[in-house]
Amino acid sequence: MPTGITAHDIERLAATIDGDVLVPGDADYTAQSSGYNSAIAHRPALIVVAASAADIQAAVLFATGHDLPVAVMATGHQATTTFDDALLITTSRMASVAINQKEATATVGAGARWGAVVEAAAAVRLAPLNGSSPLVGVVGFTLGGGLSPTMGRSRGWASDHVRRLDVVTASGEMVRATPTENADLFGALLGGKSNFGIVTAMEFDLFPLPTLFGGGLFFAGAHAEAVLHAYARLTASAPAEATTSIALLRLPPLPFVPEFLQGAFVIHVRIAGLGTDVDWQAFVEPLRTAAPVMVDTLAELPYTDFASIHSDPTEGAPFLERTDLLTELSDETISTLLEWAGPDAESPVQFVELRHLGGALANDGGFVSAVGNRDARFAFWIVAIGMPNDLVPAMAYADGFIRSLQPWSTGKTYLNFMASSDVTPELVAAAYGDDAFDRLRTLKRRFDPKNTFRLNHNITPST
């Protein structure tokens, strides 16, 4: 326990909140401090399992009164910085979801997950800009931009469709932020993630429930060259209603991996096509004829089956990642991808992915959020499964891979794919661009001058 905090102090904090206060050794301490990515071990000084916005406010005031940094976690998908010797606020109990059908909005608590929102919205013929997995937390996803694999290219970033944020600031104030009320804080949070306060509730737009053509095509890795070229041609002329990605998979024999993928090198092309104005079967035909198809799951889907498109793991695992943003998928780019991750490469990573951007994701007019770098055409992502000490060669490989892609790199990164190593000021700045980063540092000095919220991809206060 940090110097100066007594058992009596903790008892007093526990008496003021509806949730729980945990310290090392308590029964639920390990479960509450463990996120989806189990490669990162968190050892907070104490945990507040918040049940309300008032609990979060009490926790922040306690932390600042004892000079503790504050971290927040809902699901831990992006909890990539250790929370050692901090006060950790977990929000999984604050999972409320309310749908306003007339206004076509959802209002969610800090711990809500996409699965619950999609189900509730679909019941009244609406849909959100959700992530690829129903287990991903809504707030963290959206504050990092929010790249929807179903409606991203047709509707844009999830952060661009937020109407209201309820926030506890570093000073312990409860604040409402909208595009017109506390607008500077509102814009900084959308892209600034947990740097400027803890979001206790969020209201955002929903859209008419679309007809969804979705699923994936699996190819043997030996056909990587043909499939990558076909995918490049597909994305070069894809309508905005098509949001797609391609992954080169070398998955180990783990319980959550389908048997036909275990130990094999496989290409997975994911498709989400919205509406009936496009002949989606004709759209994907060039992919189907590019190489023999191992598995074809493409079909018209209920929107509530969105998770079947990417088929993300339903259980947490240890992993490390690297990311970049690319300007194009040219023949030369593909040659480099094949050199590093093709069938003849000795790749020590399990997952190499490209997500097609553009469309409405490129829009930047009128949006107040801090999400930048909208000129990229593809998000590039590498994932290696395992514990950090075992992944040193894999991460060296990943760094070399990304250096080889520099001719087509924007030099920037996507916030939600940033790794535990992307914590230097230079790497954090690359997620925003210099001008935006300078503005965010000025706002950080205003809203969190002592950098209480620093256990993240930290935006330091300007001096």
Secondary structure, DSSP 4 states (H G I P E B T S, - for coil): --TT--HHHHHHHHHH-SSEEE-TTSTTHHHHH--SBTTS----SEEEE-SSHHHHHHHHHHHHHTT--EEEESS-TT--S--TTSEEEE-TT---EEEETTTTEEEEETT-BHHHHHHHHHTTTEE----SSTTSBHHHHHHT----TTTHHHH--GGGGEEEEEEE-TTS-EEEE-SSSSHHHHHHHHHHGGGS-EEEEEEEE-EEPPPEEEEEEEEEGGGHHHHHHHHHHHHHT--TTEEEEEEEEEB-S-TTS-GGGBT-EEEEEEEEEESSSS-HHHHHHHHHTTS-EEEE--EEE-GGGTHHHH---SS-B-EEEEEEEES---HHHHHHHHHHHSTTS----SEEEEEE--GGGG--TT--SS---TT-SEEEEEEEES-GGG-HHHHHHHHHHHHHTGGGB-S---GGG--TTTTSHHHHHHTT-HHHHHHHHHHHHHH-TT--S-SSS--PPP-
